[in-house]
Amino acid sequence: MLKSRGGKDSDYADVVYGVVISTEPLKVQLSNNMVIDDNFIILGKHIGKFKLPGKATIEVQSHGDQIGNVSGNRPTVSEKITFKEMEFDNSLKKGDKVTMIRMDGGQQFYLFEREEA
């Protein structure tokens, strides 16, 4: 089916890898040394700062003798904090390795993942 379509490799969607060389403006160097800027990059929704709904309860504990209650070393719950929305910072930094999908025609790149170091 691909052979019948014809064309060059760059005419098809493909997974490509790159390294962030600048964040303002965003520039990514691809493995073939080509540099693309933010005019050609579409960021995935989990790149940069974003908020997600969720639920988490954090129990802050302290020892009884530290809060004025002489109850030995047994921890006591002094406060519960509940979050309904959490903020994440997955911003790109210079030197980050990224994974992108080159769209058909090679004119747009969907940056969907920042690789962990």
PAKE-314471 format. One record per residue (C-alpha): residue number from 1; chain; x, y, z. Coordinates in steps of 0.25 Angstrom, whole numbers, plus 2048, in hexadecimal, padded with zeros to 3 digits. Example, Ala and Ser with C-alpha at 12.3 -4.5 7.8 and 13.67 -1.06 7.14 Angstrom:
% PAKE-314471
1,A,831,7EE,81F
2,A,837,7FC,81D
% end
This chain:
% PAKE-314471
1,A,800,800,800
2,A,80B,80A,803
3,A,813,806,7F6
4,A,806,809,7EE
5,A,805,817,7F5
6,A,813,81B,7F1
7,A,81B,827,7F5
8,A,827,829,7FE
9,A,828,825,80D
10,A,826,833,811
11,A,818,832,80B
12,A,813,829,816
13,A,811,82A,825
14,A,81D,825,82D
15,A,822,825,83C
16,A,82E,82F,83D
17,A,837,832,848
18,A,83E,83F,84C
19,A,845,848,856
20,A,840,855,85B
21,A,84A,860,858
22,A,842,86C,85B
23,A,835,86E,863
24,A,832,87D,860
25,A,82F,87C,854
26,A,82E,86C,854
27,A,838,866,84B
28,A,83B,857,84A
29,A,846,850,843
30,A,842,843,83C
31,A,84B,837,83B
32,A,84F,83B,82D
33,A,854,849,832
34,A,848,850,82C
35,A,843,85B,836
36,A,834,85E,836
37,A,82E,869,83E
38,A,820,86C,845
39,A,81A,86F,837
40,A,81A,860,834
41,A,818,85A,842
42,A,80B,857,848
43,A,80C,854,857
44,A,805,849,85E
45,A,7FB,84C,869
46,A,805,846,874
47,A,811,84F,86F
48,A,813,85C,877
49,A,80B,860,883
50,A,7FD,859,885
51,A,7F2,856,88F
52,A,7EB,848,891
53,A,7DF,845,899
54,A,7E1,83B,8A3
55,A,7E0,838,8B2
56,A,7EB,837,8BC
57,A,7EB,838,8CB
58,A,7F8,83B,8D3
59,A,7F9,838,8E1
60,A,803,841,8E9
61,A,808,83A,8F5
62,A,810,83F,900
63,A,814,839,90E
64,A,80B,83C,91A
65,A,816,842,922
66,A,819,84C,916
67,A,80B,852,916
68,A,80A,854,925
69,A,803,846,928
70,A,80C,83D,931
71,A,807,830,92B
72,A,815,82A,929
73,A,81A,827,91B
74,A,80D,822,914
75,A,80A,82B,908
76,A,7FD,832,908
77,A,7F6,838,8FC
78,A,7F6,847,8FD
79,A,7F1,84B,8EF
80,A,7EA,845,8E2
81,A,7EC,84C,8D5
82,A,7E3,848,8C9
83,A,7E6,84C,8BB
84,A,7DC,84B,8B0
85,A,7E5,850,8A5
86,A,7F4,84F,8A4
87,A,7FE,857,89C
88,A,80A,851,894
89,A,816,857,88E
90,A,81B,84F,882
91,A,821,85B,87C
92,A,82C,859,871
93,A,83B,85D,875
94,A,847,85E,86C
95,A,84D,850,86A
96,A,840,848,86C
97,A,83E,83D,863
98,A,831,83C,85C
99,A,828,833,854
100,A,820,838,849
101,A,817,833,83E
102,A,81A,839,830
103,A,80D,83B,829
104,A,80A,837,81A
105,A,812,841,812
106,A,81C,844,81D
107,A,817,852,81F
108,A,812,850,82D
109,A,818,849,839
110,A,80F,845,845
111,A,818,845,851
112,A,812,83B,85B
113,A,81C,837,865
114,A,828,83C,86C
115,A,832,830,86F
116,A,836,82F,87E
117,A,845,830,880
% end
